[in-house]
Amino acid sequence: MKKRYILLIIIGVLVLGLIGARLYLPYWVTDYVNGQIAKLDNYTGSVTDIDIHLWRGAYSIHGMNIFKKRGGLKEPFAAADKIDLSIEWKALFKGAVVAEADIRNIDLNFSRSQTGTGESWGDFIDSLSPFDINRLQVHGGKASYINRYASPDVNIAIDNVSLLVTNLQNVNKNDKALPSHLKVNGVSTGRGQLDIVGDINILKDTPDFDIAAKLENAALPAFNNFTSDVLAVDFEAGTISVYSELAAANGRLVGYVKPIATDIEMVDIEQDTNPFNALWQSFVSVFVELFSNHSEDQFAMRIPVEGNINNPDQDLWATFLSIFENAFGRAFSRSADEGIDFREVLKEQGSSRAE
């Protein structure tokens, strides 16, 4: 009888201990996550709450806000309503214990002084989970570039962002040089449609990738604050589309960016009270008119990009010649050129593993 009571007491203590641990766990995880944020050199921030879901091996982070410590925007560099981290159960059947992350309603704000460079954001996200993240998905996001030094303020953005990256840890154990797949969609300032697809390998110190991106049919006047600040020109009408292919292997980047503007109308120079601005805008207007492809009513260029991934070169002479090619030769296609081959880039870097 006495042994029975002792056993009941032990069970009771264990149950109370588990209940206490379960009640304390959210506070401990909150402190842990805030501690990881505190490790960021140039940024500060916090999360408001943590929910634990033991039954599915998961926890949810609510109200994450990260700000730059000095010289940043009043808006947070990164803010997310909810980050859900859990075990990727499908991967368990393949013998791998990895995590998946679902981020809901994340806002990223960039400026000249608040770019996020210099921080290991991949390591930060990975540190939030005890296991390596194999699948990352963003459900509704916004990325903005803000310049409050311009007059008027510049604020251009990609909204309604959805992102999915799979097989980051190569759980599928395929032999491809780029085992992970990336897909991004969004809507830009001016209602342009953004689509990015590609394959990547983040398991290397310097990731390899093969990516195609396009932004189509964004209204040019929506970018007037930006073009006025950077180029000192404004648009009355027109659309802009941008196509790009980029491939990187072993730290070497090869690719191009191809902007195509159609149906361009510049703002009437009589609306500009600054004579120098009016003169410059007149010159730009004449240049665009002379070097547009009139059969397609488009002004375009192709900017080659090549070199070290951290500081690639842009061939300005080739870019200038491409304006003539589009104007007086065959008009550039409003699509990707499909002229960048990751396998060739990889071969140039001394590797034949390109399947």
N, C-alpha and C positions, 0 to 999 in steps of 0.2 A: 504493500500500500504506500509505504514511504517512498519507494523507488518511483511509483507512478506519479506521485506529487512532484518529485524532483524533475521527472521527464516533462510534466506539464509546465513547470516553471521555466525549464530550459526552452521549450517550444515557445512559451509566451514571451520570453526575453528576445528570442530570435525574431518573432513576429513583430514585436515592438521596435526592435532594431531595424528591421527592414522597412517598416512604416516610417520610422524617423529618418532613415537614409533617403527614402523616396521623397519625403517632404523637404529634406535639406538639399537634395540633388539639384533642383533648378537654381538655387542660390549659388551653389558651388560652380555650376556650369556658367552662370552669368558672370561670376568673378573671373573664371578662366578666359572667357571670350573677351571681356574688357581688358584683361591682362595681355592678350594677343594684340589688341588694338593699340595698347600703350607701348608695345615694342616697335611700332612703326616710327621711324626716325623723324619725319617731318610732318606727321599728321597726328591728330588726337580725335577722340570720339568715344562713343559708348553704345550699348544696347539697352533697351528698356525692360525686356522681359524674355524669359526662356520657358518653353513648354517641353516636358519630357514625355515621350511615347515609347515606353519600354516594350510594349507588346509587338512593335514593329522595328525595334532597334533604332529609334530616331529621336531627334530633338529639333525644335523650331526656335529660331532667333527672331524676335520681334523688335521693330523700331531701331534699326542700326543707322547711326549717323556718324560720318567721318569727315572732319574738317582739316584744312591745312592750318598748321600752327601760326605761320607768319606769311603775310602778303597774299593770302588767298581771297577767294570770293566770300561774300556773306552766305551764299548758298553752300551746302555741304559738298565736298568732292564726291562722296558716295552716300546715298541714303536708300535703304531698302525696307519695305513694309514687312517682309517675311523671308527668311532663309531656312529652308527645310533640309536637314542633313540626315540621311538614313543609310542603312546597309542596302547594297544593291543585291537583292535576293536572287535574281537570275544568275548573277556571277558566281554565287555559291555552288550552283550545280556544275560550274566549270572549274571548281576547285580554288577559287580566288575569293578572298575576303576584302572587298573594296566598298566604297561609299558612292552615293549619288547625291547631288545637290540641286535643289529646285529653288530659284530665286524669283520672288514675285514683286513686281512694281519697284524696280530699281531705277534711281536717277543718278546719272553721272554728269558732273559739271566740270568743264575744262576751261582754262584760260592760259594766257602766256606764262603766268607764274604758277599755275595750278594744273599741271599736266599729268601728275601721277608717276612720272619717270623717277628713277632712283629708288623706288620701292619694289620689293618682290611681292606683287599682289597675288601671283599664283601660289607662292608659299603661304601667304596669309590665309587665303581661302582654304588651302589644304590643311593648315594648322587647326582650323575650326572643327575638323573631324579626326577621330583617332585612327581612321583608315584613309588610304589614298583614294582620291575622288576619281571615279572612272566615267561617270556621266554627269554633265553639267547642263542645266536647262534654265533659261530665263523666260518667264511668262509676263510679258508686259514691262517694257523698260523705256528709258529716254536718255539719250546722250546729247549734251548741249555744249557748244563753244560760245563763251561769253567774253566780251571785251568791253569793260566799262570805261576804258580810256578813250574809246572812239566817241565821236559825236555825229549822229546819235549812237546810243549803245548798240553793239552787235550781239545778236543772240540767234544763232542758227542751230538746228537740232535734228536728230533722228528720233522719231517718236514711234510708239506702238511696236517696240522692238521685241522680236522673239528670236531666241538663240538656242541651238541644240548642238552639243559636242558629245560624241559617243566614243567608247573604247579608248579612253585616254591612257589607261594603263595596259593596253593591249591584252585584255583578258581573253579575247578571242584567239590570241596566239597565232595570228596570221603572219606570213613572212613579208608582207608589204613594207616598203621603206616608210610609207606614211599610213600607219594603222588606224588613225583616228579620223572621223568624218565631222565636218563643220557645216552648219547651215544657219544663216542669219537673214531675217526679213525685217523691214521697217518702212516708215513713211517719213520723208524729209520735210524740212521747211520748203514751202512751195508745192507740197503734195506730190513730190517725186517718190517713186517706188524703188526701194533699195533691196537688192538681193545679193547675197554672198554665199558661195558654195566652195568647198574645197576639202582637201585632206591634209592632215598635219601629223607631226611626230614631236610631242613635247617631252619625250623621255630622254632626249639629247640635251646637253648643256645649252647649246644654241639650237632651238627648234628648227626643223625643216618643214616646209609647207608648199602646197601647190593650190593657189586660190584664184578664183575668178569672181569679179565683183561688177555690178552694174547699178547705176542710179538713173532712172529714166523719167523724162517728162516733168521735171520740176520747173515751176514758173520762175523765170529770171527776176521779175520785179520783187519777188519775196526776198531776194538776196541783196537788195539795194544798199542797205546799211553796211553790209560786208564789202561789196564791190566799191562803194563810195570811199570806204576807209582804206582799202588796199590798192584799188586801181583808179580812184577818183572818177568813176563813171557810174551812171544810173540808167536803168532800163525802163522803158514804157511798156514793152511787151516782149515776148519770146519765151522759149523753153530751153532747158539745159539737160543734157544726158551725159553721163560719164561711164566709160567702160574701162576695165583694167584687168590685167592678168599678171600675177606675181608668183614666182617660184624661187625658193631658197633652199640651198643644200650646203651643209658644212660652213655656214656663215657667209655664203655668197648669194647675192640677190640679183635676179634678172627679171625684167618685166617692162610694162609700159602703162601709161595712163592716157586715155583718149577722150577728151571733152568735145562734145558736139553741141553747138548752139543753133537753134532754128528759129525762123520768123522773128529776127531781132529788130526791135525798134528802140532807139535811144530816146531818152528824155529830151524834149525840146530845149535847145540851148538858151532860148529866151527866158526860160524859167530859172536860169542860173545867174545870180547877180554878181558872181565873182568872174571877172573877165578872163583870168588865167584858167579857171576851171572850164569856162565856156570854150576857150580856144583848144584846150586839151581834149574835151569831149568831142569837139568838131573833128579833130584829127583822128580820134579813135573811130568815130562814126564813118569817116571816109575810108579808113584802113579796112574796117570790117566789110564795108560795101564793096570795095575793090577786090578783096581777097576771099570773098564768099563764093561758094559754088551755087550759081544762080538757078541751075536746073533743079537742085534739091533745096535751095534756100537755106543753106547751112554754112556756118563758119566752124572750122574744126582744126585740131592739131593732134599730133601723137607725140607724147613725151616719153622717150626711152629712159629706163631706170636700170642701172647696173652697178655692181660693186659690193663693197662690204655692207652687210646687212645693217650695221649700226650707223653707217654714213655713206649711202649709195650716191653715185654721181648721176646727174641729169644731163643728157646731151643737148645743149641749147641750140647748137647749129642744126642738128637733125630735127629738132622741134620746129625751128624757123622754116626749114625746107618743107616740112610736112604741111605747113599752112598753104604753100604753093601747090603741093601735090593734091590736096583736097580741092583747092579752088580751080585749078586748070587741068587737072587730070581726072581720074575717076573719083567720084565723091566717096569719102569714107563711109563704110557700112555702119549702120546704127545697131551694132552688135559687137561682141568680142571677136578679135581677129583669129583666135585659136592658134596663135603663132608661138606660144611659149610652151616648151616641153620640159617638164621637170626631169625626165630621164636624161636629157642632154646636159642639163645643169649638173646633175649628180655625176654623170660620166666625166665631165670636165674637172670635177673635184676628186677624181680618182676612185670612184666607187661604181660598181656595176649593178648593185642591188636596187632596182628601180621598179619592180613589179608591184 
